[in-house]
Amino acid sequence: MIALTLIALGVHDLAAALLPRAWAARRREVLALAAGAAAAVLAGVLLVVLVPGAPALAIGGVLVALALLAAWWRLGAGAPLGTLGVAAVVALVAVAEIGLARTAGPAVPVAFTVVAVGLALGETANRITRAVLLLAGRRADAAPAPESDAPVEAVPAPETSADETEAPPLRGGRYIGPMERVLMVVLGLAHAWPVVAALMAAKGLVRFPEISADRGEGSRAEEFLVGSLASWGIAAAGGVLVWVGLVAPALS
């Protein structure tokens, strides 16, 4: 069930991120929802083909995936508490499935779990991390400018040529996060714990100049810690799911 759910959520969020921004927001939402639902149904059909003895599990998994996908889509990215609520339900389903795997072995092929976790570590994990940061008070850091009764003179903007136009800022965090999480899962499964620790330390060193420029307020350091811990926690959860799928036969 958890693999089908992660596939549905992962495909939905990936489609929402890749669809052209020139389209209407409602159109993008509907298409992303359709993509996630189609992915869950197709994965359920493939599961029945690969595991002939699991039609009931596939049907139940598809229904659970569609229900959670509907809640995920309905709440939207602007409801951080709802986003974390759906993520908590997914985590509970995963815990229940891990308990069954320890006694009866994995019910789905390991490849399903690997694909599902890989999809979830992308845009879905980004959305969960943003929800954690919003609940931690990220928006409260931007205080509005104080109002004044004095008239403000309009200052004309300096003329710039086409060559001097400032380039748009990079959105590296959106891509670094998924790559970092996938790398940490791979290193964790390879038992390369010193490399994982070095990766965490290197991230702190790279962000140190930005954190040190916080002038004693602590908001940037706190945001870095909260965001990093949330992202690493998601990576650890994904690694556990893949590990259980790999070693569950030995645990039974």
LOVO-776865 format. One record per residue (C-alpha): residue number from 1; z, x, y. Coordinates in Angstrom, 1 decimal. Example, Ala and Ser with C-alpha at 12.3 -4.5 7.8 and 13.67 -1.06 7.14 Angstrom:
<sites>
num	zz	xx	yy
1	7.8	12.3	-4.5
2	7.1	13.7	-1.1
</sites>
This chain:
<sites>
num	zz	xx	yy
1	0.0	0.0	0.0
2	0.9	2.7	2.5
3	-2.4	4.5	2.0
4	-4.4	1.3	2.8
5	-2.2	0.7	5.8
6	-2.6	4.2	7.2
7	-6.3	4.0	6.6
8	-6.5	0.7	8.6
9	-4.4	1.9	11.5
10	-6.1	5.3	11.6
11	-9.7	3.9	11.6
12	-8.7	1.4	14.2
13	-7.2	4.0	16.6
14	-10.0	6.4	16.0
15	-12.7	3.8	16.7
16	-10.8	2.7	19.9
17	-10.9	6.3	21.1
18	-14.5	6.9	20.3
19	-16.1	3.7	21.4
20	-18.0	4.0	24.8
21	-15.7	3.5	27.8
22	-18.7	1.8	29.5
23	-18.1	-1.3	27.3
24	-15.8	-4.0	28.2
25	-12.2	-3.5	27.1
26	-12.2	-6.7	25.0
27	-15.3	-5.7	23.2
28	-13.8	-2.3	22.3
29	-10.6	-3.9	21.0
30	-12.5	-6.4	18.8
31	-14.8	-3.7	17.4
32	-11.8	-1.4	16.7
33	-10.0	-4.2	15.0
34	-13.0	-5.0	12.9
35	-13.4	-1.3	11.9
36	-9.8	-1.1	10.8
37	-9.9	-4.3	8.8
38	-13.2	-3.3	7.1
39	-11.8	0.1	6.2
40	-8.7	-1.5	4.6
41	-10.9	-3.9	2.6
42	-13.3	-1.2	1.5
43	-10.5	1.1	0.5
44	-8.9	-1.7	-1.5
45	-12.2	-2.3	-3.4
46	-12.6	1.4	-4.0
47	-9.0	1.5	-5.4
48	-9.8	-1.3	-7.9
49	-12.9	0.6	-9.0
50	-11.0	3.9	-9.4
51	-7.9	2.4	-10.9
52	-8.9	-0.7	-13.0
53	-5.3	-1.5	-13.7
54	-4.3	-2.0	-10.0
55	-6.1	-5.1	-8.7
56	-2.8	-6.8	-7.8
57	-1.6	-3.7	-5.9
58	-4.9	-3.4	-4.1
59	-4.8	-7.1	-3.0
60	-1.2	-6.8	-1.9
61	-1.9	-3.5	-0.1
62	-4.9	-5.0	1.8
63	-2.8	-8.0	2.9
64	0.0	-5.8	4.1
65	-2.4	-3.5	5.8
66	-4.2	-6.4	7.6
67	-0.9	-7.9	8.7
68	0.4	-4.6	10.2
69	-3.0	-3.9	11.7
70	-3.0	-7.3	13.4
71	0.5	-6.6	14.9
72	-0.6	-3.1	15.9
73	-3.7	-4.5	17.7
74	-1.9	-7.5	19.2
75	0.9	-5.4	20.8
76	-1.5	-2.8	22.2
77	-0.7	0.7	23.4
78	1.2	-0.7	26.4
79	4.1	-2.0	24.3
80	5.9	1.2	23.2
81	8.8	-0.6	21.6
82	6.4	-2.8	19.5
83	4.4	0.3	18.5
84	7.6	2.0	17.2
85	8.6	-1.3	15.5
86	5.3	-1.3	13.5
87	5.7	2.4	12.8
88	9.2	1.7	11.4
89	7.9	-1.0	9.1
90	5.2	1.4	7.9
91	7.9	4.0	7.2
92	10.0	1.4	5.2
93	7.0	0.5	3.1
94	6.4	4.3	2.5
95	10.0	4.8	1.4
96	9.7	1.9	-1.0
97	6.5	3.2	-2.4
98	8.0	6.7	-2.8
99	10.8	5.2	-4.8
100	8.4	3.5	-7.1
101	6.4	6.7	-7.4
102	9.5	8.6	-8.6
103	9.9	6.3	-11.5
104	6.4	5.0	-12.4
105	4.1	7.8	-11.0
106	1.6	7.4	-8.1
107	-0.2	4.1	-8.1
108	-3.2	5.4	-6.1
109	-5.3	8.6	-6.4
110	-4.0	11.6	-4.4
111	-7.3	11.7	-2.5
112	-6.5	8.3	-1.0
113	-3.2	9.5	0.3
114	-4.7	12.7	1.8
115	-7.4	10.8	3.6
116	-4.9	8.2	4.9
117	-2.5	10.8	6.1
118	-5.3	12.8	7.8
119	-6.5	9.7	9.7
120	-2.9	8.8	10.7
121	-2.2	12.3	12.1
122	-4.9	11.8	14.7
123	-5.0	9.0	17.3
124	-2.4	6.9	15.5
125	0.2	9.8	15.8
126	-0.8	10.3	19.4
127	-0.1	6.7	20.1
128	3.3	6.9	18.5
129	4.2	10.1	20.4
130	3.2	8.4	23.7
131	5.4	5.4	22.8
132	8.3	7.7	22.2
133	7.7	9.5	25.6
134	7.4	6.2	27.4
135	10.7	4.9	26.0
136	12.3	8.2	26.9
137	11.5	7.5	30.6
138	8.3	9.3	31.2
139	7.1	6.9	33.9
140	10.4	7.1	35.8
141	9.6	10.7	36.8
142	6.8	9.6	39.1
143	8.7	8.3	42.2
144	6.7	6.5	44.9
145	6.4	8.1	48.3
146	8.9	6.8	50.9
147	7.6	4.2	53.2
148	7.5	4.8	57.0
149	6.9	2.5	60.0
150	5.1	5.3	61.8
151	1.3	5.1	61.8
152	-0.5	7.5	59.6
153	-3.6	9.1	60.9
154	-6.5	9.3	58.5
155	-7.5	12.8	57.7
156	-11.1	13.2	56.8
157	-11.7	14.9	53.4
158	-13.3	18.3	53.6
159	-17.0	18.3	52.7
160	-17.8	20.0	49.4
161	-21.1	20.8	47.8
162	-22.1	19.9	44.3
163	-21.2	23.4	43.1
164	-17.7	23.2	44.6
165	-16.8	19.9	43.0
166	-13.6	20.2	41.0
167	-14.1	19.8	37.3
168	-12.1	17.0	35.6
169	-8.9	18.2	34.0
170	-8.8	19.0	30.4
171	-7.2	16.6	28.0
172	-6.2	19.2	25.5
173	-3.0	17.5	24.4
174	-5.0	14.7	22.8
175	-6.8	17.1	20.6
176	-4.2	19.9	20.2
177	-1.7	17.4	18.8
178	-3.7	16.3	15.8
179	-4.8	19.8	15.0
180	-1.2	21.0	15.2
181	0.0	18.3	12.9
182	-2.7	18.8	10.3
183	-2.0	22.6	10.4
184	1.7	22.0	10.0
185	1.1	19.7	7.0
186	-1.2	22.3	5.3
187	1.3	25.2	6.0
188	4.2	23.1	4.7
189	2.4	22.2	1.5
190	1.6	25.9	1.1
191	5.4	26.7	1.6
192	4.5	28.9	4.6
193	7.7	28.1	6.4
194	7.8	31.3	8.5
195	4.3	30.5	9.8
196	5.4	27.0	10.7
197	8.4	28.4	12.6
198	6.2	30.9	14.4
199	3.9	28.0	15.4
200	6.8	26.1	16.9
201	8.0	29.2	18.7
202	4.5	29.9	20.0
203	4.1	26.4	21.4
204	7.4	26.9	23.3
205	6.2	30.2	24.7
206	2.9	28.8	25.9
207	4.6	26.0	27.7
208	7.4	28.2	29.1
209	5.8	28.8	32.5
210	5.4	25.1	33.1
211	8.9	24.4	31.9
212	10.4	27.2	34.1
213	8.7	25.7	37.2
214	10.7	22.5	36.8
215	13.2	23.8	39.4
216	16.3	22.8	37.6
217	15.4	19.1	37.1
218	14.9	19.4	33.4
219	12.3	16.6	33.1
220	9.5	18.8	31.9
221	11.6	20.6	29.4
222	13.0	17.2	28.1
223	9.5	15.8	27.9
224	8.3	18.8	26.0
225	11.2	18.6	23.5
226	10.9	14.8	23.0
227	7.1	14.9	22.6
228	7.2	18.0	20.3
229	9.9	16.6	18.1
230	8.2	13.3	17.7
231	4.9	15.0	16.8
232	6.5	17.3	14.4
233	8.4	14.5	12.8
234	5.2	12.6	12.2
235	3.7	15.7	10.6
236	6.7	16.1	8.4
237	6.4	12.5	7.3
238	2.7	13.0	6.4
239	3.5	16.1	4.5
240	6.1	14.3	2.5
241	3.7	11.5	1.6
242	1.1	14.0	0.4
243	3.7	16.1	-1.5
244	5.0	13.0	-3.3
245	1.4	12.1	-4.3
246	0.9	15.6	-5.7
247	4.2	16.0	-7.6
248	5.1	12.4	-8.5
249	4.1	12.7	-12.2
250	6.5	15.6	-12.5
251	9.3	13.5	-11.0
252	8.9	10.6	-13.4
</sites>
